[in-house]
Amino acid sequence: MTDTAIQIDLEQTLARLLRDFIESTRDKLDGIDEAIDAIYKDAENRGELFFGLQRDVHSLKGSAGTYGFPSVTLIAHRLEDYMESTRRLSHESWLEVQVFIDVIRSIIDTGVEPSKDGRTAILSQLPTTGGAVSGQNQHKVTILLVMPQGVQRSLVGSELSSCGFDISFAETPYEAINLAITLQPQAVVSSYEFAGINGCEFAQVLQVIKATAEIPFALITSHAANSVAINTIPLDVRVIPKGPKSVELVTKYLVELGLSEAAGRKA
């Protein structure tokens, strides 16, 4: 087989895989639509439907980028953020969940990844738990919260969401770096302890990337104030002791930055 024939065969294979992905994604979106409708109507098995919906959204987030739709991955991530930071999804909340799914479907139906400007415009129109959407007086202020899932992440995320902030969650610094570049949050709040790269190193990485160098950064840590770990943290990174007052201190930091006023609510 000639090089030209191999290239043609490869292109045909990739095109077939893309068609299969688009078709399977449409089916998945149909199932999500049905689940949202049933939950909205208070179906008896809403718990089972909700977990199934979460699984399908997570699957979309993981696979879309592989097939050339990084915007779908990002929108699915923002939907997960929305569902996690909302303490209890009301009827109105489920209408907003539907907005995320409709936006994903519109991209899949065109079969074309939006431009960078198009993606930015799409993200700006998505619902947020802070209540800020384009066209309203309230301004969207996004906080990137980098913590493993657990009690602390739930407490900090819920409190900041209740103060009007739009929260995006990341499990690890590796995931957060791409989100910080793409979302351009108004601040980053991170834990210290991670496998492979700690919170201090994560802050340093963001500082050397031009797109993220000016983003305010707060680091929650259990290390003592005079420890070697604390001494290596950049001076302009706010150190917040881990403990009962962590949430209060994070909120105070955002108030000092003037972000609570921008979000339109009292923090």
C-alpha positions in Angstrom: 0.0 0.0 0.0 1.4 3.4 -1.0 1.8 6.3 1.4 -1.0 8.1 -0.3 -3.3 5.1 0.1 -2.4 4.8 3.8 -3.1 8.5 4.3 -6.5 8.2 2.6 -7.4 5.1 4.6 -6.4 6.9 7.9 -8.5 10.0 7.0 -11.5 7.8 6.2 -11.1 5.9 9.5 -10.9 9.2 11.5 -13.9 10.5 9.6 -15.9 7.3 10.5 -14.8 7.6 14.1 -16.0 11.2 14.3 -19.3 10.3 12.7 -19.7 7.5 15.3 -18.9 9.9 18.1 -21.4 12.5 16.9 -24.1 9.9 16.6 -23.5 8.3 19.9 -23.3 11.7 21.6 -26.7 12.7 20.1 -28.1 9.5 21.6 -26.5 10.3 25.0 -27.9 13.8 24.9 -31.4 12.4 24.1 -31.1 10.3 27.2 -30.0 13.3 29.3 -32.9 15.3 28.0 -35.3 12.6 29.0 -33.7 12.4 32.5 -33.9 16.2 33.0 -37.6 16.1 31.9 -38.4 13.2 34.3 -36.5 14.8 37.2 -38.2 18.2 36.5 -41.6 16.3 36.7 -40.5 14.8 40.1 -40.2 11.2 38.9 -40.1 8.6 41.6 -36.6 7.3 40.5 -35.1 10.8 40.3 -32.1 9.8 42.4 -31.2 7.0 39.9 -31.8 9.4 37.0 -29.6 12.0 38.5 -26.7 9.6 39.0 -27.1 8.4 35.4 -27.1 12.0 34.2 -23.9 12.8 36.1 -22.3 9.7 34.6 -23.2 10.7 31.1 -22.0 14.3 31.5 -18.7 13.1 32.9 -18.3 10.7 30.0 -18.9 13.6 27.6 -16.3 15.7 29.4 -13.8 12.9 29.1 -14.3 12.0 25.4 -15.3 15.2 23.5 -11.8 16.7 23.4 -10.4 13.5 21.9 -12.7 13.9 18.9 -11.9 17.6 18.3 -14.5 19.3 20.6 -12.6 20.8 23.5 -15.5 23.3 23.9 -17.9 20.5 24.7 -15.4 19.2 27.3 -15.3 22.6 28.9 -19.1 23.1 28.8 -19.6 19.7 30.4 -17.0 20.6 33.1 -18.9 23.9 33.8 -22.1 21.9 34.1 -20.5 19.6 36.7 -19.4 22.8 38.5 -22.9 24.1 38.4 -24.4 20.9 39.8 -21.7 20.5 42.5 -21.9 24.1 43.8 -25.7 24.2 43.9 -26.8 22.9 47.3 -30.1 21.6 46.0 -31.2 21.7 42.4 -34.6 23.4 42.2 -37.1 23.3 39.3 -35.5 26.5 38.1 -32.1 25.0 38.4 -33.1 22.1 36.1 -34.1 24.5 33.5 -30.6 26.0 33.6 -29.1 22.5 33.5 -31.0 22.1 30.2 -29.3 25.2 28.9 -25.9 23.5 29.1 -27.2 20.4 27.3 -28.8 22.5 24.6 -25.5 24.4 24.0 -23.6 21.1 23.8 -26.2 19.7 21.3 -25.9 22.8 19.1 -22.2 22.3 18.8 -22.5 18.6 18.1 -25.2 19.1 15.5 -23.0 21.5 13.5 -20.1 19.1 13.8 -17.7 22.1 14.0 -15.6 23.2 17.0 -16.3 26.9 17.7 -13.5 29.4 17.3 -11.7 30.8 20.4 -13.9 33.9 20.4 -17.0 31.8 19.8 -16.2 29.6 22.7 -15.6 32.6 25.0 -19.0 34.0 24.0 -20.7 30.6 24.7 -19.1 30.3 28.1 -20.2 33.9 29.0 -23.8 33.0 28.4 -23.9 29.8 30.5 -25.9 29.9 33.8 -23.9 30.1 37.0 -24.7 29.4 40.6 -23.8 32.9 41.5 -26.8 34.0 39.4 -24.9 36.2 37.0 -25.5 35.8 33.3 -24.9 38.1 30.4 -27.2 41.0 30.2 -27.9 41.3 33.9 -26.5 44.0 36.2 -24.7 41.4 38.4 -21.2 40.6 37.1 -19.9 37.1 36.9 -16.9 36.6 39.1 -15.3 33.2 38.6 -13.2 31.5 41.4 -11.2 28.4 40.5 -11.2 26.1 43.5 -8.5 23.5 43.3 -9.1 20.7 45.8 -9.8 17.0 45.9 -13.4 16.2 46.4 -14.3 16.1 50.1 -15.7 18.1 53.1 -13.4 21.1 52.7 -14.1 21.5 49.0 -17.8 21.2 49.7 -17.7 23.8 52.5 -15.6 26.3 50.6 -17.5 25.9 47.3 -20.9 26.2 49.0 -20.0 29.3 50.9 -18.5 31.1 48.0 -21.4 30.1 45.8 -23.8 31.5 48.3 -21.8 34.8 48.2 -22.6 35.1 44.5 -19.3 33.7 43.1 -19.3 31.5 40.0 -17.2 28.4 41.1 -15.2 26.1 38.9 -13.7 23.0 40.5 -10.5 21.1 39.7 -9.3 17.9 41.3 -5.6 18.6 40.6 -3.2 21.4 39.6 -2.7 19.6 36.3 -6.4 20.0 35.4 -6.5 23.5 36.9 -3.7 24.9 34.7 -5.7 24.4 31.6 -8.9 25.7 33.2 -7.0 28.8 34.5 -5.8 29.6 31.0 -9.2 29.0 29.4 -11.6 30.5 32.0 -9.4 33.4 33.2 -10.8 33.3 36.7 -10.7 36.3 38.9 -8.9 34.3 41.6 -7.6 30.8 42.3 -8.0 29.1 45.7 -6.0 25.9 46.1 -5.1 23.2 48.6 -1.4 22.6 49.3 -1.1 18.8 49.3 -1.3 17.0 45.9 0.5 14.1 44.4 3.3 15.0 42.0 3.0 18.8 42.3 2.2 20.7 45.5 0.1 23.9 45.7 3.2 26.1 46.0 4.6 24.7 42.8 1.2 25.1 41.2 1.2 28.8 42.1 4.7 29.2 40.6 3.6 27.6 37.4 0.7 30.0 37.0 3.1 32.9 37.6 5.3 32.0 34.7 2.5 31.6 32.2 1.7 34.9 30.7 -2.1 34.3 30.5 -2.3 33.5 34.2 0.5 35.5 35.8 -1.7 38.2 37.3 -4.5 36.0 38.7 -4.6 36.4 42.5 -3.8 33.1 44.3 -4.7 31.9 47.8 -3.2 28.7 49.2 -4.8 26.7 52.0 -2.2 24.8 54.0 -1.7 23.1 57.4 2.0 23.9 57.4 3.2 26.1 60.2 3.9 29.7 59.4 7.7 29.3 59.9 8.0 26.0 58.0 10.3 25.5 55.0 7.2 24.8 52.9 5.7 28.2 53.7 9.0 30.0 53.1 9.1 28.8 49.5 5.6 30.2 48.7 5.8 33.4 46.5 5.3 36.6 48.5 2.2 37.6 46.6 0.4 34.4 47.3 -2.0 34.6 50.2 -1.4 31.8 52.8 -4.6 30.7 54.6 -4.2 28.3 57.5 -6.2 25.1 57.2 -8.8 24.8 59.9 -12.2 26.0 61.2 -11.7 29.5 59.9 -10.4 28.6 56.4 -13.7 29.5 54.7 -14.0 32.8 56.6 -10.4 33.7 55.7 -10.9 32.8 52.0 -14.0 35.0 51.9 -12.1 37.9 53.6 -9.3 37.6 51.0 -11.8 37.9 48.1 -13.4 40.9 49.8 -10.0 42.6 50.1 -9.6 42.0 46.3 -12.9 43.8 45.7 -14.4 40.7 44.1 -17.4 40.4 46.4 -18.6 43.8 45.2 -18.1 42.8 41.6 -20.1 39.6 42.2 -23.0 41.8 43.5 -23.5 40.2 46.9 -22.2 40.7 50.4 -19.5 38.1 51.2 
